Amino acid sequence: MAGKPGLAWSILSQKCPRCRRGAMFSNPNPWNLKEMTKMPHNCPVCGQRFELEIGFWYGTAYVSYLLTVVFCGISFVLWWLTIGFSLQDSRFYWWLGINGVLLVLLQPWFMRVSRAMYLYFFVSYDEQYESTPTKTFDYSSEDYFLKKEDPVK
């Protein structure tokens, strides 16, 4: 792949934010529910760690909520422009039902995209990813809570 991979396509295809080439998920199929959230610890291409700290993925709930609200808004506007709403029939309830079914069917994909978007907030693209160190926080997740405090003098 020549040149810089696009941001939107990298997020939608769930690629590593640092190199935009490595897959974030072990199984490319989001509807395989047993392996839906299975991720390697590091990017297979650049070595970027995906879970930057303990509990890192809790923030993806907010991103997923935003994605589903935007999806509902877009589907509402498309339904209104193509089919329309009326007080005399049940077109609004049909939209609610179809929208609800689509939300349930698309939820595995929304969850994965929200993880990708959330990681993109913290890790930026690096063209020289092969020669620069990966993004980390000031501590390692494994030993952060195991530090011994200095005794008070």
N, C-alpha and C positions, 0 to 999 in steps of 0.2 A: 504494500500500500504506500504510494508516494504522497508526500505532503502531509499537512496537518489534518487529522480526522475531524469531522464536524462535531460541534458540541451537542446539538439536538439529536443527531443520529447516534452518537455515543451513549447518550442517556437512554434513549428509547431501546437501544440494543443491549443495554446494561454492560457497558465496557468500563474498564478501570479508568478513573478520572486522571490519573497521572500520565499514562501512556496512551490511553484510548484504544488499546488493542487487545488487552487481555480480558477474558470473560470473567465477570464477577460471580457467576453462579456455576456450580458443577454440572448441572443438567440444564441444557438450553430450553427445555420444555417447561413453562411455568405451570401447566395443568397436571403435571405429575405431582400430586399433592403430597406424597411421602417425601419427596426430595425438593419441594418447592423453595425452601429457605436454605438449602445446603450450599454453603459457600466455601471456597478454599480460604485458608488463613491469609495467604499472600497472593498477589497477582502473579499468574504464571509467566508473564512477559517481563515485567519490571521489578517485581518483588515488593510492591507497595502493600503494606498491611491494610486489610479492609476494616477490621474492628479496631478503631483507634484507642478505645478505652473500654472498661467494663461498663455494660449497659448502654453502649453507644447507639444501638439501634432503637431505643425507646423513642427518640425524636422523630422517627419515621412515621409515627402515628399521625402527627400533625401534617406532614407532607401528604400522606395517603388521604387524609380527610380533605385537604385542599384539592387534590386531584379528583376525588369523587364529586365534590361540590361543583367544580368547573365542568366535569362531564355532565352532571345533571342540568346545569345551566345551558350548556351547548345543546343537549338533546331537547330541552324544553323549547329553545328558540327554533331549532330545526323542525320540531313537531308543529309549532305554532305557524311557521312560515309555509310548511308543506300541507299539513292536514287541517290545522286550525283548532280552536277550542270553541265550544258552544255550551250554553246553559240548557239547551233542549235535549241533548243526547249525552252519551257517556264517553266522549272522546278524551276528556281529561283523565278519567279513570283508566282508560286504555293506555295512555301515556305513563301513568303511574305504574301500572303493571309491567309494561314492557321495559320501562326504565329500571324497575326493581330487579327484573330478571337479568338484564344486561349488567347491572352492578354486581350481582352475585357471580355471574359467569366471568366477568373481567377482573374480579377482585385479586386473583393470584398475580395477574400481570400488573395491576395497579400497585400491589405490594412490592413487587420487584423494582418497578420504576421508581417508587418512592424511596427505596433503599439507595438506588443509584443517584437520584437527585440529592438526597441527604449527604451522601459521601462527597458529591461534587461541591457542596458548600465548604468543606474543610480541606480538600485536596485539589490543587490546581494542576493544569496541564503543564508538563515539562518536556520541551523538545529534546533536551539532553538527558533524558531519564536514564540512559545507560551509564552515564558518568557522574551523576549527582546522587546524593543520599536520598532515601525515601522520607516522606513526611511522617513525623512522629510527634507525640506530645512530650512533655518534660519528664515523663516517667514511663516505666513499662507497666502494663496492666497486671502482670503476674505478681510483681513484688511491691506494688504501691501500698497495699494494706498490710504488708508484712514488715514494713520499716520499724525499727526500734526507735522509740523516742529517746532523746537525750535526757538523762536524769536532771531534775531541777536542783540547782546548787543552793 
